[in-house]
Amino acid sequence: MARDRHTTTTVDQPGSSGTTEARELRVPHSDDVFVGGRWRASSGGRHTTVVSPATGEAVADVLAPTPEDATAAVDAAVAAANGPWPTTAVEDRVAVCRRFTGLLEERLDEIGRTWALESGIPVRWGRTLHRFAARVAWRTALDAAPAALAAECRSTPVGEVVIERVPVGPVLAVMPYNGPLATLGSKVVPALLAGAPVVVKAAPESALTMRVVAECAEAAGFPDGVLSILAADVDVSRHLVRDPRIELISFTGGPRTAAEILRETADRLPRTVFELGGKSPAVLLDDVDLERVLRPLVAGSMSGSGQVCATLSRIVVPAHRHDEIVHALAAAYRGLRIGDPSDPATEHGPLVNRAALERAAGFVDAARARGARVVTGGRRPAGFDAGWYYEPTLITGVGEDDPLVQDEVFGPVIVVQPHAGVDDAVRIANGTAYGLAASVFGTDTDRARAVARRVRAGSVAVNTFGPTMSAPFGGVKRSGWGRECGPEGIREFTEVKQVQLG
């Protein structure tokens, strides 16, 4: 029987007239964990405090999953892997997942508000991300699953051979705080469609959001054991990674953690799919129409306060137009409305926690000490003494080997790099260890596409920013391996099986 329990708390949120209003926040199952498709009491009883990045104050208290809960989730996934779900008809799996995502879509407004409260991501950006990333990802997967998983019959010299796609087994999906619903669409739904049971290890900064997601999963009617959702800290992540019964680990995060996962699992060789962030360039060609590209350039570099894996964090510009472009970008950044992330008018919210704020400030301070010029930003915004706000920041005069150019900040800190022509622009664009996403802007579209083909990245957008979640997405070099989204993203969670017919 379902445990129908929740708590409510009161939080301050902006009202329609610009005043602050006290509103109730519903916290589903604050004293339970979601294991194997059902709410249950935790084995440990640890609680954690959810803090608002906008104020630095506590907004809720929820039970934190323990390593023992993680073991129970894997137990349930193993049982489900040996149960009916992997051999259920694809169309029936699609039907359950469609109910799940339909319930999520009915609650997108609530999920956006909850996510803004606990992560600091403005509801304005959340609506865009949920519409054009999360919803696109899972709808594409739902439509693609039957064809992506269909068996293929081949004639060979020794007879007929059937090539089947079979589920890989229990999957661990490690999700970041900066896009839980988008990652759900790119990782979790495709794995479920493939027939794999999934243990979701979400970030603690999305503990409230994932409780709403778990409510939708319970209502969708997944078979026992197929889906567990644990918003937990690093101790639970390590415990799950070390469990030898996990057959595939799909991880979104940083390269150092990915390397740690590889070290921890080297003796048993589970499959891995890694999406590891980037230092994505936006290449502006000399014929670029700045007025036309400024809007997508600002959105691509500052959405989510720069806390997006595909953030255009390096703007590579023609040297002879450097000052013109820097001036326009700086003015646009200064014009972004900073405020409470729960306010629909807010364009730029706080960073997720104090560590993220200190990391962004540390990069800027170090670059400034090395002689870089901070054109705009580089500090807390005036009037925002509480919370973890940092101004949209634009920096020039940075060397190509500088950490600000080579390392991912994951914050609103953008560097401008001048180029001396197309070949130099491509060299600069490819001049980091990352290769996740990129953009090329130019009036001559054919020329821009030719440049895009030379940029080493898993996705390149021409005169816009991306990537799209309707097609396979992933990185090269230090940005990871494997692909999410589209038919390819479903197949990542399968093994190819040969059945020879004598």
N, C-alpha and C positions, 0 to 999 in steps of 0.2 A: 504493500500500500504506500502511496506517495506521502511524503512528509510535508504537509501544506503549512509551512511556517515562514514568517518573515517579520522583520522589525521595521520601524520607521524612525527617522531622525529629522531634525529641522536644520536646514542650511539657509544661508543668505544668498539670494540670487537676484540679478537685476530684473526689475519690473518693466512694463511697457512704457512707463512715463520717465524712465531713467532713474527712478528711485530704487532702493534696495528693499526686497521683499523677503520675508521668511517663508520658505516652502518646504513641504514634506518630501523627504527622500525615502523611497521604499527600497529596502535591502532584502532581496529574496534569500531565505534560508541562511541567515547570518550565522547560525550555529551548526550548520551541516556542511558536508562535502558531497560532490556529485561524482559517484563512482559506479561504473558499469551501467549508466543510464538511470540511476536512482539516487535520490538524496538519502544520506545516512549520517549517523553520528560519527565524528572523527575518532580515531583511536588515540589521539594525543591531547586534544582539547586546547591547543595553543591558539591564542587570539592575536590579531595584528590590527594596528590602527591605520586607517586610510586617511591620508593628509591631502588637503587641497593645495596644488601648486600655486594657485592664485593668492592664497592667504597664508599658507604655511600652518594652517590650523587643522585639527582633526575634524573629520566629517562623518566617520562611521567606524564601527569596530566589527570585524568579521573573524570567523574561525579560519586559521591558516592550515592547509593540508600538511601532513607530516610524511616522512619517508614510509611509515607503515601504511598510510593511505595510498601512497604511490604503489607499494607492493600489491595492495588489494586491487588497484586499478589494472595492473598488469595481469594479476590472476584472472580478473574478469575478461580482459582482452584475449588471453590465451584460451579460455573456455569458449569465447565467441568465435575465435579462429578455428576451433574444432567443432563448431556448431553449424547451424543452417545458413548464416549470413554469407559466407564466401561462395556458396553454391546457389544462393537465391538468384532468380532470374534478374538480369540487369534492369529490366523495366520495373521490377518490383523494388529494387534498391533505389532507382530513380524516384519512384513514387514517395518513398519514405523521406528521402532527402529533399524532395520538392515541398513536402509538408513542412519540414524543418525550416527551410529557407523562406517559405511563405510566411511562417510565423515570425521570423526575424524581420521581414519586410514590414509586417504590420506594426512592429514596435521600434522602427528605426528612429523615430523622434525621441522616444524614451532612452534608447541606447545612446544616441548622440549626446543628450543632456548628461547622462550618467558618465559617459566617457570624458566629456569636457570637465566635469567636476573633479574626477580623480586623476586625470592625466594632464590637464591644462590645454588640450587640443581644442581650439575654438569650435563651437557647434557649426559655424559657417563652413569651415574646412571639413568637418565631419560629414556634413550633408553631401558635399562634393565627393569625398572619398567613398562614402557608402553607395552613392548613386553610380559613379563612374568606375569604381574599382571593385568593391565587394559584390554588389548586385550583378555587375557584368561578369565577374569571375564565376560565380556559382551558376548563373543562368546559362552561360556558355558551356560549363561543364555538364550540367543537366542535359542539355541538348546534344552534346557530343558523345556522351557515355556509350549509348548502344553501338554506334559505329566504331568508336575507339576500342571497345572491348570485344568486338566480333571476332569469331574464329575465322581462320583463312585456310582453305584447302589448296594444296600444291601437288602437282604431279612430279614424281621423281623417277629415276631409273629403277628404284626398288619398290615402287608402288606409291600409293597416295599417302601424303603426310598432312596432318591437321596441325596448324600452329595456333595454340591457344594462349590467351592472356589470363593467368591465374593470380589471385591476390598474393602479395608478398608475405603476409602474416601480420602480427601485431606491429603497429606503427606508433612511434613517439613523435609528436608534432610540437616543437618548441617555438613558441610565438612571442614576438616583441610587444611592447606596450603601445607602439606608435601606429598601430593599425590592426587591432584584433579582428575586426570583421573582415577586412580585406584579406588578412592571412587565413582566416577561416575559409574564405572562398577559394584561395589559391592552394591550400594544403589539405584542410580537413575534409571538405566536401569531396574533392577528387579521390582521396584515399577511401572514403566511405563508399563512393560509387564503384571503385575498383573491387570492393568486397573485403577490404582490410579493416579490422577493428582499430580504433584510434584512442590513444591516451594523449590528451592535450595538456601540455604544461605551459600555461599562460603566465604572463608577467604579473607580479604582485600589484603593479600600478594599474592593472585592469581587472582587479578582483571583483569590483561591483558590476562592471560591464559583463564579465563572463558568467556571473550568476544569472543575469537576465538571459544570456545565451543558453545556459543550462536549462532554465525553465522551458525555453522553446524546444530544446532537444528532448526533454522528458515528454512534453505534449505531443511531439511528432510520432512517438511510438517506436523508437528503435528497439530491436531485440535486446535482451539482457546482455550486458558486457560489451556491446559494440562501441560505446562512446563514454569516456570519462573526461571530466574537465577539472583541472586543478590549477588554480592561480596561486603559485607558490614561489618561494625564493630558491636560491642557487643550491641549497642542500638537497631539495627534492629533485632538481634537475640532475645533479650528479648521481643520485640514487637511481633514477630512471635510466640514465645513460649506461650505468654499470649493469643493469639487469640483463642477463644473457638471453632472455626470452624475447627481447625487442629485436625485430628483424630489420627494421628500417628506421633511421632517424632523419627527420626533416627539420632542419634548423635554420632560423633566420636570426642573425646577430652579427657579431664581430669575428674576424679571422682568428684572433687568439683563442676564443672559446671553441671555434671549430677545430683548431689544432689540438686543443685539450680533449675534445670528443674523440678525435682520431687516435690519440695516445691511449685513452681509456679503453677503446674498443679494438685495438690492434690485434689482440689475440683471438678474437672471434669474428672479425670482419663482417659486421652488419652493413647493409646498404646505407648510403648517406646521400642526402640532397641538401646542399648548402646555398643559401642566399645571404651574402656576407657584406652587403653595403658597398659604398663606392666613393669616389672622388670625381663625380661626373662633370664633364666639361660641356659648356655651351659655346660652340664655335660660331662667331659672327664673321661672315665674309665681308669683303670691302664694299660690296654693293648693297648691303643690308639696309632696309628701310626701318630706321630705328623707331619711328612712331608706330609702325605696325607690329613690331615684335616686342615692344617694351612690356606689354601686358602679359603675354605668356612667359617672358623672361623673368619678370618679377614673381609670377605665380610659381614657376618652376624652381625658383631659388629660395623662396620664403614661405611657401605653404607649410603649415604645421610647425612654424618657427624654425624651419630647417631640419626638423627631426623626421626626415623622410629618407629612405635608403637611396632613392634616385634623385635627391636634391642636386640641382645644377650649382654646385659649390665653387666651380671655377668658370669665370667668364673670359673667354679667349677672344680678344678684340683686335682689329687692325690697328697697328701702331699709330698711323696718321689720324685715326679717329678716336684715339684713347680718351682724350679729355672730354670730347663731346659725349661719348657713351657713359663715362664715369659720372659726369654731371647729371645726365638724365636718370641713371640708376639711383644715384644718391637722393635726388629729389623724390623719386618714386618710393624709395624705402622710408624716407622721412614722412611721406604722406600716408603710410599705413597706419590704421587706427589700432592703437594698443589698448587693451582693456580686459575685462572679465571674460574668460572663455565661454561662459554660459550666455553671454549677450550676443545675439545674432549679428549685431553690427561690428563686433570685434574681428579684426583681420589678423592680429598678432597677439598671441597669448604668452603665458609663461613657459619656461622649460619644465620638464617633468619633475625634477627634484633638485635639491641643492647641489648634488654632485655634478649634474649636467650643467648647471649655471657656472660652477667653479671651473669645469672643463673648458667651456666656451671662453670665459674670461681669461683663463690661463693661456690659451692659444693666442688671444689678441694681445695680451700684455707681453708675451714672449716675442711675438712678431714686431710689436712696437719697439721693444728694446733692441731688436736687431736692425732697426732703421725703417721699417715699413710705415706707410702713411695710412692712418685711419681716416677715411674720407667722411664717414658718418657712422654714428653708433659707437660701439666699444664701451658701453657702460649700462648701468641700470637706467631705465627711463625715469624722468622726473615725476614725482608723485606716486611712485610704485615702490615704496619701501618694504612692504610686506610681500611675501611670495618670492618666486624665482624668475622674475622678468629680466630680459636682456634685450637691448635695442637691436633692430635690424642693422647689421654692420657690414660696411663695404671697405675693403682694404686694397691698396695698390703698393707697388714698389717692393714686391716680395720675390726673392730668388726662387728658381725652379726646384731647388733641393730643400727649400724651407719646409718644416713640418706643416705649416699652414697650407701648403700646396700638396704635400704628399700624404697627409694623414686625414682621416675622416673626423671632423669636429662634432657632427651631429647636433648642430645648433645654428643660429642665424648669423653665420660668419662667412662671407663670400669674398673671394679674392679675384681681382682682375689681372689677367696676364696678356700683355701685348704680343702680337705676332707680326712677322714681316712678309706674309704671303701665305698661300694655300699650303705649301709644303711645310713651312714652319708651324702653321696652325695645327696640322695633323700631327707633327712631331710633339708639340706641346700637349695636345689632347691625349696622346698615347703615352705621355711621359710620367705615368704613375703606375703603381703595382695593381691598381684597380681597373675594372672594366665592366661596370654594371650597365649604366645608361649614359646617353649623351644626346645633345641636340645640335643641329646645324641650321643656321639662319642665313638666308640670302634671297635676293630678289629673283635671280636666275635659278629656278627650281631644279633643272637638270644638272646644273653645276653643283648645287648644294647636295643633290643625291649622289653625285660622283664623289664628293668629299665624304659623305656619310659612309660609303662603302669602305673607305680607308681607315675609319675610326674603329679601334678595337674595343667593342662593347657588346654586351648581349642584346641591347636594344638601342637604336638611334632614331630620333624623331627629326623630321625636317620641317622647319618653320612652325614648330609647336613643341610641347614637352610631353614626356611619357614616362613609362611605357603604357601600352594598353593591356588590360587584364583579360582580354578575349583571345590572346595569342600567347604562345610559349614565351616565358619570361625567365631570365636568369643571367648570370654573369660569366665572365671569363677572367683569367688570371686570378688575382686575390679576391675577386668578388664572388667566387664560389663555383659550383658545378651542379649539373642537373637543371631541369626546367620545371617551372610551375605554370599552371593555367593552360587552357586549350586541351585538345586531345592528348598532346604530349605530356601534360601535367598529370592526367589520369594514368597514363601508362607507366609513369615513374613508380607507381605503387603496385606494379605487377611484375611477375616473372614470365618469361617466354617459355612455353612448354611445347615440346614436340611429341605428337602422338602419331606413330607410324601404323598404317593399316595394312596388315599382311594379306 
